[in-house]
Amino acid sequence: MAGRRPMKDGFRQTMAFLHSWAGLFPGWLLYAVFLSGSLTYYRQEITLWMRPELSGAAADPQAALHAIDRLQQAAPDAHLWRIDLPNARNPVTEILWKGEKGGFRSEYLDPRTGRRLRGRETMGGDFLYYFHFDLHAPVRLGRWLVCFAAIAMLVAIISGIITHRRLFADFFTFRPRKGQRSWLDAHNVAGVLALPFCLMISFTGLITLATMFMPWAIQRAYSGDAAAYALDLKGQGVASSADAPALTGPMVDHIVRSAEQMWPKGRAGRILVDNPSSKHATVTVERRDSDSISYDLVWLRFSADGRLVARHDGGGPAVTTHGWLYGLHLARFSGGTLRFLFFLSGLLGTAMIATGLILWVVKRRPQNPASPRPMAAERANVAVIAGLPIAIAALMLANRLLPAGMSGRIGWEASAFFLSWIAALVNAWMMPPQRAWIGQVRCLGLLCLAAPIPQMFVPESGLFAWVRTDDMARVCVDLALLTTGLTALAAASMGGTRRKAEA
């Protein structure tokens, strides 16, 4: 009995095994999800950067009136109008309309004049936003993969907590240039710092996909009618069917002001007009999403003559809980400081995953330098950890190099992203890992430094012009690219020097 391993240690070893393998296979996917998800905290700023022609706009109290006037000209027979009002992070008005054949068309307007702003065709920050939860994969394959990866993330976090007995002490321990020990310390420090965020973001991420992978309760309660469930979740209310005069721009402007008076300290964020040319037209005003943590937005519905006919001030306990968890995941409520902390926590989570993947390889790397070819996992680490940032930088550079008026620009930008990532994969597979690491990090640095340069040759645009006009959103994106580029080049130079010293 004396030599028998204590049950507690056996359980911890089992958790260590589970943590290691639950972290490896989904780890590459989780790295992509965390990195792209972290960047989407600045989704609107990235979109503005990728549409430099929209410079000069500013929020205006007459934005709704100008938007209605433009919609009456561009889409008088549309079934639905949507107006996204300007705010501090997005100083332009976006209008969308849906016609008889379905599908939306959109335009950007100057809130002060209603003049159409012609920005280049691009998904902007939405490309990274959709990538982080569906990978731009067909059907729902990407969402299913992300869902299973999030479950594995929870398993890895819980088993990692059980495995590390010295969790608090590990936070203060980092021993540089010690090989495997240094990677373990870096993984522990990043993990402890990001632990609350990772638990929150993985759990709330699963909540956003819950209706997809656990649909049975909805199917039972609604007899398979998903549309009825969606209507109840959104709180559609009951709208009046009484006839009303034709809708006018001044009336919509009056409705928006009335709605904002009913919300203490609240502002309108979106306007939806159903059947705008009909006698039964209704105007729904949604409260700005930054006014509340919950994703379950408050709204008011008016008839075309300005009478309040329905309202939604929040759902029941289940809807409220879902809305708060969903809203916490998106963090649209956050101000500048809190958003930066979310972003920083996301990067720490990304670093935790990256160091864990590298540590897995370092622990299992053959000790003999003359041993057979490197493990496939080591090559995959290079392609994912260095390759994805290269793909994102290529996306940003393609946005600047492709002609602004080019048709199909969205597809070409996406092609630049995926083709550059495939090139990184081929490079990682063909070259020795150490050389591939240095080469790809150097490539990342050059791409990031190159991305801001083309716009500097456009009159009244680019970094220096944006500094003069106090366009801080675009300035910060440029500075982030330049900082990342210089850091990557410095890291590649250090790696090259160390490699020559070891040779």
N, C-alpha and C positions, 0 to 999 in steps of 0.2 A: 504493500500500500504506500510505502514511503516514496517509491519512485513514480507513483501515479501522478499524472499532470492534473492540477486543480481544474475543476469544471469551469471556474471563472476564466482562467487563462485560455482554456480550450474554446470557450465561447468568443473570447476576444480575437483569437486567431481565426476563427470562422468568419467573424466580422471583417477582419483585415483582408482575408481572401475575397469576400464578397465585395468589399470596397474597391479592391484592385481591379477585379474583372468587370464589375458594374460601371466602373469609371472608364475603362479602356474603350470598349466597343461603341458606346454612345458618346464617348468623350469628344471625338472629332466633330460630331454633329452638334453637341452642346457648345463647343467652342464657337462654331459658326453662328449659332443662335444667340449666344451671349454677346459676341462682338457686334453683330449687326443690330441686336436689340438695344445695346448700350448707345449706339449711334442714333437710334431713332428717338431718343430723348431730345435730340436736336433736329428732329425730322423737318420742321418748318424752316429752320435756319438753313439747313442743307438745300431744301427746295428753293429758297430765295437765292442762294448762291448759284444754283444750277439754272436760274432764270435771271441773269444779270440785266436783261432789258426792262425788268419791272421796277427798276430803281426810281426813286423820286416820289412814290406814292405815300400818302399819309392818311390816317384815320380821319373821318369826317362825319358829323351827325346827320348829313343828308345822304349818306351812302345808300340806304334802303330806297329812298325816293329815286335816285339816279338808276339804281339797279332795276326797279320796276319799269321805268321808262325804256331802258334798253331791252328788257325782256318783251315788252309789248311790241317793239320793233322787230326783234329777231325771231321770236317764237310765239306769236299771238294765239296759235291754235294748239299749243302743247298741252298735255294732260297734267303736267307737274312742273312747277318752277321751284328752284332751290337757290337761296341766296346765303352764302357764307360771308358774314359781315367781317370787316377788318378788325384787327386787334393789335396789341403791342408787338406780337411776334410775327404777324402776317399783315402788313399794312395795305393790302389790296383787297378788293371785293371780288369774290368768285361767284359767278352765276352758272347754273346748270339747268337744263330743261330736258324733258322726256317727251318724245313725240309718239305718233301712232305706231310706228314700227319698233318701238322699244329702244333701249340704249340711251345714254346721256350724251349731250354735247355741252361744251363748257366754254366760257370766256372769262378773261380777267379785266376788271374795270378800275380806273382811277376813282377812288371814293369821293374825291372833291368835285369832279366834273362829270363822271359817268363815261368818260372817254375810254374806248377799248384799248387795252394794253396788249401788244402782240409779243408775247414771250415765246422762246424756242420750245419746241415739242420735247418734253422730257417727263419722266415719272418723278424726278427729283428724289427727295427723301423717302417717298412712298415705295421706291424700289427696295430699299433696305428694310422698310417696315414690313412689307409683305413677305420678303425673303425670310425674315426672322421667324415667321410662324408657318409658312407654307412652302418655302424653298423654291418658289416659282415652278413647282412640280405639277404635272397634269392631275386632273380630278382632285382627289383629296389625299394623294399619296404623301405629299410633304407634311400635311397636318398630322397624319397618323404617325409618321416617323418622329416628328417633333414631340408628339404626345408620349410615345414610348420612351423617348430620350428624357423627357421631364420626369417620368416615373423613375427611371434609372437614376436621375439626379437626386431625387429624394432618398432612394435607397443608398446611394453613395454618401450623401451627407450624414444620414443617421448612422450608418455603419462606420463612417469616419470619426464621428463623435465618440462612439463606443471604443474604437480602436485606440484613439489618442488619450491616454490617461493624463498626460501633462499638457492639457489643452491650453491652460492659462500661461504656463511657463513657456510653451512653444511660441507664444506671441512675442516674447522678448528675446528669442534666440535666433540669431542668423550668423552663420559662419561662412564667409565668402571664400571662394577658390578652394573648396574642399571636395569637389566632385559630387558624388551622390549625396553626401551630407548637405551640401549647399542647396541642391535642388529640393531636398526634403524640407529644409528650413524655409526656403522661399514658398513652397507649397503650403506649409503650415501657417506661416505668417499671413499670406494672402487668404487662406481659408478661414482663419480666425477673424480677420478683419471683415471679410465678406459674408460670414456665416449667417447673420440675421437676414441680410438682403437675399442671399441664395435660397434660404428656406422660404421667405416670403414670395419671391419671384417665381420659383418653381411651383409652389402650391397654387398661387393665384393664376399662373399660366395654365395649369391643369383645369382650373375653374372655367377659364374662357373657352376651353374645348370640351367641357363636361357633357354638353348636349350631344356631341358627336360620338364620344366613346362610352357614354352611359345614357342611352336614349330611352331605356325601358320604362321609366316612370312617366315620361312625357307621352310615350306611345299608349300606355295604359290609361292615363288620365284624360287624354284628348283623342283616344281611339285612332291614333296615327295621324291626326290632323295637325301637322307642324305649323301651318299658317295660323291656326287658331291660338296655338301656344305663343307664337311670336307676337300676335296682336295683344294678348293678355300681358305679356312681358313688357311691351312698350307702353301699355296703358292708353289705349286708343280713345277711351271715353265714348260719349254719344254726341254726335254733331247734329245741329238743327238742319232740317230740310226746307225751311222756309225760303221763298225767293227773296233776292236782295238786288240792289242796283249793281251795275257793272263796276268791277273793281278798278280803283284808280291809285296812282302813285301816292298822292297826298293822304288817302285813306290808309294805305299800308304804313306810311310813315307815322300817322296818328296811332295806329294799332301797336306799332313797336314801342312808342312812347308810353302808351297806356299799360302795356305788359311790363315795362321796366318800372313803372310806378307801383305795380302790384308786388314786385320783388324787392324787398328792402336790400339795398346794396348789391342788387343783381343787375346784370346787363344781358341784352339779347345777343345770342351768338349765331343763330341760324333761323331763316324764315322759309317755310314750306307753303306753297300756294297750290292747292288742289283744284283742278278744273278752272283755271283762271278766267276763261272766256265764258263760263257758264253762269246761270243765275244762282246756282248753288255753290259758288266758289267759297272756299274757306281758307283762312290764313292761320297757320300754326307758327307760333313764335317759341323757339327753344331757348332756354337759358344758356348762357355761355358755359362751356364745360369746365373752365378754370375756376368757376364760382363754387364748385363742390367736388369733394373727393369721389362721390358716387358716379358711376357711369349711367345710372338710371336718371336721365335728365328731366328736370321739371319743364313743363310746357303749358301754354295757353292757346286755345283755339277760338278764333273769331269768325263771324260771318262777314260778308263783303261790306256791310254797312257799319261794322265796328262793334257789334254786339258779342259779348263773351258767350260762347255756346258749349264749351267743354274745357276741362283743365286736368292736369295730372301733376300732383304734388308729391308723388312717390308711391310705390306699390306696397304690398304686404311685407311681412318679415322675410320671407324667402327671397322676394325680388329685391328688397333693400339690402340684404346680406350679399346677394350676388352682385348687385350694383357697386357696393363698396369694395368688394374684393377685386372686381374687374377694374374699377377706377384706380385702385391702389396699384395694380399691375401697369396700367397705362401712364399714371402719374401726370395726367394733363392738368391737374389742379396745382401743380408745384410752381412756385416762383423761381426766380433766377438762382438763388442760393440752394434751395432744396433740389432743383433739377440738376444742378452740378453735382450734388452729393449722390443722387440716384445714378448719374452718369459715372462718377468715380467708383461707386460700389459695383456697377456693372463691369467696369474695367478690371477691378480687383477679382471679381468672379471669373472673368475671362483669363486673368493671369493664374488663378488657382487651377483652372482646368488645364491650361497650357503646361504649367510646371508639373502637374500630375501626370500628363501624357509623357513628358520628357523623362520624368523620374521612373515611370514604368519601363521605359526602354533602357535607361542607364542601369537599373538594377539587374536587367537580364542580358545586357550586352556581353558578348564573349570577352574574356580577359585577354585572350591572345590576339594581338593586332593582326596576325597573319591568318586569322580564322576565316571561314567562308564569308560570302556576301552579307552585308548588313540585313537586319531583320526588316520585313515589309512594314512593320509598325514604325520603325525609325524613318523610313522613307515617307510614310503617310504623315508623320508628324511635320516633316518639312513642308509637304504639299499643302497641308491644312493650316498650320500655325503661321507660316510665312506666306503661303499662297493666297489665302483669303484677303489679307490686307493689300497684297499686290492687286488682286481683282478689284477691290474697292477703289484703290488709287487709279487704276486703269479706267474705271467707270467715270471718275471725276475728270480725268484728263480727256477722255473721249467726249465728254460734255462740252469741253472747251474747243477741241480740235474739229469736230464735225461741223459743217456749215449750219448756221442758225436756221435757215429756211429749208433745210433738207427734209424731204418727206421720209417718213419711216425712221426718224431719229431714235425713237424709243427702242425699236428693235436693234438698231446698230449699237446703242449704248449697252443694252443687255448682252449683245454679242461680245463687245469688248470685255465685259465683266467675266463671262463664262469662258471665253477663249483664252484670256490671260490666266485664268485659274487652271485650265487644262494644260497650258504651257508650263505652269509651275509644277504640275503633277508629273509631266513628262520629264522635266528637268530633274526633279527629285528622284525619279526612277532610274535615270541614266547616269547620274553623277554620284560620286561618293558623298555621303550625307554631310560631312564637314564642309566640303567645297560647295555643296548645294545650299547649305545654310547661309554661308557668307555671301554667295552670289545672289540669292533671293532677297536677303536683307538689304544688300546694296541696291538691287533693282527697286525695292520698295522705296528707299530713300530718294532715288533719282526721280521716280514717278511722282512722289509727293512734292518734291521741289519744283517739278515741271508744271504741275497742275495750275498754280496761280498765275504763271507767267503770261500765257496768251492773252488774257483779259487786260493785262496792263498796257497792251498796244492799242486798245480800243479807246477812243477819246471819251473823256468824262466817265471812265469806268476803271475797274481794277483796284488793287489794294490802296494805293495812295489817294485815289479819288474818293474811295469809300471812307478813308480816314478823315478827309477834309469835310465830307458831308455827314459825318457821324453815323455812318451806316454800320453799326457795330456787329450786326448779325453776320454780314459777309466778311467783315474784317476778322472776326473770330474764327471763321472757317478757314480763311487764308492762313492765319497765324497757326492754327492747329495743323494744317498741312505742312507748313514750313518747319514747325517744331518737330513733327513726326519724321520728316525727311532728314533733318540734321541729326536727330537721335539715331535713326536707322543707319545712316552713313558712319556715325561714330562707332556704333556697335559692330558694324561690319569691319571697320578698320581695326578695332581691338581684337576681333576674332581672327582676322588675317594675321596680325602680329603674333598672337598666341600660337597659331598653327605653325608659323615659320619657326618659332622658338622650339616647338616640340619636335619639328622635323629633323 
